[in-house]
Amino acid sequence: MKSTKILLGARIKELRKSRAMSQEQLAEKIVVDPKHLSRIEVGRGFPSLDALENIANVLGVEMKELFEFQHLDSADSVANAVDSFLESATENEMRILLKLLRALVK
């Protein structure tokens, strides 16, 4: 079972992406360091209550909606892991991954 920190981070990331907002944009609007927001989204950090309220306000949801992660299933977990990996991958690493994926799918 995943920890609440990991599920909360995935939910925040999901909501942020559904609004076509980058981590940097959300971090700026809630007045936190983008690195801290990144740690929150991957479950390595936990936002303060004030930050949670700000996140909910900026994303246009009630705070309780940040904790509605029953729908996050294993497919979403895999997609989130891939997204997280790709966000930190170099261009060369992404080219290699694309070649590997193409070879696997054939």
Buried (B, 14 or more C-beta within 10 A) or exposed (E): EEEEBBBBBBBBBBBBBEEEBEBEBBBBBBEBEBEBBBBBBBBEBBBEEEBBBBBBEBBEBEEEEBEEBEEBEEEBBEEBEEEBEEEEEEEEEEEEBEEEEEEEEE
